[in-house]
Structure formats: structure tokens, C-alpha cells
Amino acid sequence: MTLTRRRAAALAAGLLLDAGVWAQGKKTALVVGYTATPEFGAIFVAKEQGIFDRHGLDVTLQLITASPNVPAAVVSNSIQIGGLTPPVLLQAIDSGLDLVGVAGGSIYDNASRVVGLVARNGVQVNSAQDLEGRKVGVPAVGATIHVLVRRWLIANGVNPQRVVFVEVPLPQMPDVLKGGSVDMVATAEPFIGRIVQAQIGTPVPAFSIDIPSGFSTVLYASTRQWATSNGAAVKAFREATSRAIAWANANREQALGDIGKYFKVPAPVLRATPWPHWEPQLSDQHLRFWVEAMRTQDMLKKQPMLSAAILK
């Protein structure tokens, strides 16, 4: 081989090597919004354990203070994928926003009793009828837990309008309940356990056992335009979250550290929180529960087409 040919071969090899390194280093930048709950723990683990990186994604996790704020952040493209609750997604679609669910987050497991109704000391609650005329604290009016309580009332023949619902932030519920400002609170773990341990109130079993298993509690959504234009990124996001879930379930102690970095509560509270039932897949069945509950409560103007609400 002549000197010229050797130089050409060396140059070609160098270019191929540089191209390979560049291809390995090139990642898709992605901002993913979340609210501070362990149910979004899969993306916390995927970020901290480098799983997103290994799937070609340069992910920035952005805290969103409340789930209802997520659709606006997605539409404005300040985030590309947003973690939110099914009621928020369904209402956003109902209002005309072209959003789609791109991946599952978690589903409800009845055995965990992670959501509950807790009555303050001195208030006896044995059935839905006992809520009539009472004041009930909920994290947000129209949000997930509020919808669940109203669904329970309607199913048991109680008009939700005969119950006074007031918004109380989850961390403040123990103090508000103790102070007597409300008769009971509809809340979730670890706050249920904290209220019971402090002997402030008593759980209402009738409510918890009536919540079925299998519906979506949180999921990830984007605009249809972004999701369809970035199919490779959506696929990588799904695969990364699936791997993160498998890793977290097999390495709970390390995963708790990753979750605690984003779900900022004292370590004992974090450990007392039930382990999430993460589910990376999102199906029509996961959302059908919410459609039925929300339609009964006049929260949707039209019947959504679930097949169109989920990116297959």
C-alpha cells in the first residue's frame, strides 16, 4: 500500500471511529415533569442509576407543584413529557387539548390501602351516609382522591353535594384534623399512618375496601404532535422506565435513596410509605375506571375515545 493509500485508510478509520464515538455520545434532550410522589419513582431511579443515559436520553427532571399544572407545561413545551393523574389528562383532552398518554406510571392495588378516609376522634363513621352534613378535607377539589370519595358516596346513594369538601394540603392534614377544622380527611399514606400513630383519628374501613384494584393512579403524557414526531424518544423512555422498575424492585434499599432525593420527606416517613405498584404499560382498561367515575360526577362533557387517548 502506498503512503497516500495508507494515509487515506488511516483517515477513513479515524473518521469512522469519531463517528462511532459521536453516535454513542449523542443523546436526545428531554425534560420530564413530575409531582413529588413515590408513584413517579421509576423516573427518579432511571435518572439516578443512569438508565436514561444508557437508553440515549439526556433527561432533566422538573418538579411541577400540582398535577393540574402539567398539561399547560406540556403544551408550552417547557416539558416534553409530563407525569400527571388520569383525571387531569382526561379533563385536558375533554377541554380540547390534543394530549396522549405515552406510558404508564402506577396502578392502584387495593391490598395496599394507600388511599383512605380518616375521621377525627369523636366522629363515628360506619358508612357513606355518615358523611352527610360533615366537612371533609381533600388534597384538591376535583383531583384523584376527591373523585374517589365522591364515587363512593354516589355508589352508596349519597349525594356528594350534601358533604362539604374543603382543600387541605396533605402535609397539613394531621394538624387540621387535630384542630377540629374538618370532621375527616381523605388522604394517602404515609399521612394515614401518621394520623393514626398520633392518635388523632381513625380510618374508615368501609371506604378503603370499596376502592377496586387495577386502575391507573399516575401516568405520563405529551402532546400528540411531539409524541408522534419523536417516536424513538418515546420508545426509549418506555424501555428505560421498565428497566428502572425491574431494578428498583430488586434493589429496594438503593431505590429508596433515589426516591428520597425527589420525594423529600424524613427517612422514617419514606420507609413507612407503601411500595408503589409501578406499571409501565398503559391500556384502555387502566383509564376506563376514571371515565366511568368522572362521567357519573359530570366532570366530562363528552365520552372520550380511549383508543385515541393512548399512544400505542
C-alpha positions in Angstrom: 0.0 0.0 0.0 1.4 3.4 -1.0 1.8 6.2 1.6 -1.1 8.0 0.1 -3.3 5.0 0.4 -2.2 4.4 4.0 -3.0 8.0 4.9 -6.4 7.7 3.2 -7.1 4.4 5.1 -6.0 5.9 8.4 -8.1 9.0 7.8 -11.1 6.8 6.9 -10.6 4.7 10.1 -10.3 7.8 12.2 -13.5 9.3 10.7 -15.3 6.0 11.4 -14.0 6.0 15.0 -15.0 9.6 15.6 -18.5 8.9 14.1 -18.9 5.9 16.4 -17.9 8.0 19.5 -20.2 10.8 18.4 -23.1 8.4 17.9 -22.6 6.9 21.3 -22.4 10.3 22.9 -25.3 11.8 21.2 -28.4 11.8 23.3 -31.9 13.2 23.0 -32.5 16.0 25.4 -35.8 15.6 27.3 -37.5 17.5 30.1 -39.9 15.3 32.1 -42.2 16.9 34.6 -43.3 15.2 37.8 -45.1 15.8 41.1 -43.5 14.8 44.4 -44.9 11.4 45.0 -43.2 7.9 45.1 -45.5 6.8 42.3 -43.2 8.6 39.9 -40.3 6.8 41.5 -39.4 4.8 38.3 -38.1 8.0 36.6 -36.2 9.0 39.7 -34.4 5.7 39.7 -33.9 5.8 35.9 -32.2 9.2 36.3 -30.1 8.4 39.3 -28.9 5.0 38.1 -28.0 6.2 34.6 -30.7 4.1 32.9 -32.0 7.1 30.9 -28.4 7.8 29.7 -27.9 4.2 28.6 -31.1 4.5 26.5 -29.8 7.6 24.7 -31.8 10.1 26.7 -30.5 13.2 28.4 -33.3 13.7 30.9 -33.9 16.7 33.1 -36.5 16.1 35.8 -38.7 19.1 36.5 -40.8 19.4 39.6 -44.4 20.6 39.0 -46.2 21.7 42.1 -49.6 20.2 41.2 -50.8 17.8 38.6 -53.4 20.2 37.1 -50.4 22.4 36.0 -48.8 19.7 33.9 -51.0 20.0 30.7 -50.1 23.7 30.3 -46.4 22.9 30.8 -46.6 20.2 28.1 -48.5 22.3 25.6 -46.0 25.2 26.1 -43.1 22.7 25.5 -41.4 23.7 28.7 -41.5 20.0 29.4 -41.9 17.3 26.7 -43.4 14.5 28.9 -45.4 15.2 32.0 -46.3 12.9 34.9 -49.9 13.5 35.9 -53.1 11.8 37.2 -55.7 10.3 34.8 -58.4 12.7 35.8 -56.2 15.7 34.8 -55.4 14.1 31.5 -59.0 13.2 30.7 -60.2 16.7 31.6 -57.5 18.3 29.5 -58.5 16.1 26.5 -62.2 16.9 27.2 -61.3 20.6 27.0 -59.8 20.3 23.6 -56.1 19.8 24.3 -54.6 17.2 21.9 -52.7 15.2 24.6 -51.9 11.5 24.7 -50.8 9.1 27.4 -47.3 7.8 26.3 -46.5 5.5 29.2 -48.0 4.1 32.4 -46.8 5.2 35.9 -48.5 3.1 38.5 -51.8 1.3 39.2 -53.9 1.0 42.4 -53.6 -2.1 44.5 -56.5 -2.5 46.9 -54.4 -4.6 49.2 -52.1 -1.6 49.9 -54.9 0.6 51.3 -52.7 3.5 50.3 -55.7 5.8 50.0 -58.1 6.2 52.9 -60.7 8.3 54.8 -59.7 9.1 58.3 -62.2 10.5 60.9 -61.1 12.6 63.8 -61.5 11.4 67.3 -65.2 11.6 68.4 -66.6 11.3 64.9 -68.1 7.9 64.2 -68.2 6.9 60.5 -69.5 3.4 59.6 -71.0 4.1 56.2 -71.2 6.7 53.4 -74.4 8.0 54.9 -72.4 9.2 57.9 -70.6 11.8 55.8 -73.8 13.8 55.2 -73.5 17.2 56.6 -69.8 16.6 57.5 -66.8 18.6 56.5 -64.2 16.6 54.6 -60.6 17.7 53.8 -59.3 16.7 50.4 -55.9 17.5 48.8 -57.5 19.2 45.9 -61.1 19.6 44.8 -61.7 17.7 41.5 -58.5 15.7 41.9 -57.9 12.0 42.3 -58.8 11.4 46.0 -61.8 13.8 45.8 -63.1 11.9 42.8 -62.7 8.6 44.6 -64.6 9.8 47.7 -67.5 11.2 45.6 -67.6 7.9 43.6 -68.0 6.1 46.9 -70.8 8.4 48.0 -72.7 8.1 44.8 -72.4 4.3 44.8 -73.9 4.2 48.2 -76.8 6.5 47.4 -75.4 9.7 49.0 -75.5 13.0 47.1 -71.9 14.5 47.2 -73.5 17.9 47.4 -74.6 17.1 50.9 -71.0 16.8 52.0 -68.8 19.9 52.4 -65.4 19.4 50.8 -62.5 21.8 51.6 -59.0 21.8 50.2 -56.3 20.9 52.7 -52.6 20.2 51.7 -51.6 16.6 52.5 -48.8 17.6 55.0 -51.2 19.8 56.9 -54.0 17.2 57.3 -52.9 15.9 60.7 -52.9 19.3 62.3 -56.1 20.4 60.6 -57.8 17.2 61.7 -56.5 17.6 65.3 -57.7 21.2 65.4 -61.2 20.2 64.5 -61.5 22.3 61.4 -62.7 19.3 59.5 -64.5 16.1 60.6 -62.4 13.8 58.5 -59.8 13.9 55.8 -59.4 11.9 52.6 -55.7 11.2 52.3 -53.0 8.7 51.4 -50.0 7.1 53.0 -47.8 7.9 54.8 -50.2 10.5 56.2 -52.8 7.9 57.2 -50.2 6.2 59.3 -49.0 9.4 60.9 -52.6 10.4 61.9 -53.3 7.0 63.4 -50.0 6.8 65.2 -50.5 10.2 66.7 -54.0 9.1 67.8 -55.7 12.0 66.1 -58.1 9.9 64.1 -59.4 6.5 63.0 -59.5 5.1 59.4 -62.9 4.3 57.8 -62.6 0.7 56.5 -65.8 1.0 54.5 -64.2 3.4 52.1 -60.9 1.6 51.6 -62.4 -1.8 50.8 -64.8 -0.3 48.2 -61.9 1.0 46.1 -61.1 -1.6 43.4 -57.7 -2.6 42.1 -56.2 -2.1 38.7 -56.9 1.5 37.7 -54.1 3.9 36.8 -53.1 6.3 39.5 -50.4 8.2 37.6 -49.2 8.2 34.0 -47.0 10.1 31.6 -48.4 12.2 28.8 -47.3 14.5 26.0 -48.8 16.4 23.1 -49.8 14.1 20.2 -47.6 16.2 17.9 -44.4 15.8 19.9 -45.1 12.1 20.7 -45.7 11.1 17.1 -42.7 13.2 15.9 -40.4 11.7 18.4 -41.3 8.0 18.4 -37.7 6.9 19.1 -37.6 9.0 22.2 -40.9 7.8 23.4 -39.8 4.1 22.9 -36.6 4.8 24.8 -38.5 6.4 27.6 -40.8 3.4 27.9 -37.9 1.0 27.9 -35.9 3.0 30.4 -38.8 3.2 32.9 -39.5 -0.5 32.5 -35.8 -1.3 33.3 -35.8 1.1 36.2 -38.9 -0.6 37.7 -37.3 -4.0 37.4 -34.1 -2.7 39.0 -35.9 -0.8 41.8 -38.0 -3.8 42.7 -34.8 -5.9 43.0 -32.8 -3.2 44.9 -35.3 -1.5 47.2 -32.8 -0.1 49.6 -30.9 1.7 46.9 -34.1 2.7 45.1 -35.4 4.3 48.4 -32.4 6.6 48.3 -33.1 7.6 44.7 -36.8 8.2 45.5 -36.0 10.2 48.7 -33.9 12.6 46.6 -37.1 13.8 44.9 -39.8 12.8 47.4 -38.4 14.9 50.2 -39.8 13.6 53.4 -38.0 12.4 56.6 -36.4 8.9 56.2 -38.9 7.2 58.6 -41.8 8.6 56.7 -40.4 7.4 53.4 -39.8 3.9 54.7 -43.4 3.8 56.1 -44.8 4.7 52.6 -46.2 1.7 50.8 -44.0 0.5 47.9 -45.6 1.7 44.7 -47.2 -0.7 42.2 -45.4 0.7 39.2 -46.8 -0.3 35.8 -45.0 0.9 32.6 -47.8 -0.2 30.3 -50.9 2.0 29.8 -54.1 0.4 28.5 -57.7 1.4 27.9 -58.7 -0.6 31.0 -56.4 1.4 33.2 -58.4 4.6 32.3 -61.9 3.2 31.9 -62.5 3.3 35.7 -61.8 7.0 35.7 -64.0 7.7 32.7 -67.0 6.0 34.4 -66.4 7.8 37.7 -65.9 11.2 36.1 -68.9 10.9 33.8 -71.1 10.0 36.8 -69.8 13.2 38.5 -70.4 15.4 35.4 -66.7 16.1 35.1 -66.6 15.3 31.4 -68.7 16.9 28.7 -68.3 14.0 26.2 -67.3 10.4 26.2 -63.6 10.2 25.4 -62.2 7.7 22.9 -59.7 5.9 25.0 -58.0 4.3 22.0 -57.1 7.8 20.8 -56.1 9.0 24.2 -53.2 6.5 24.4 -50.2 6.4 22.1 -49.9 2.7 21.0 
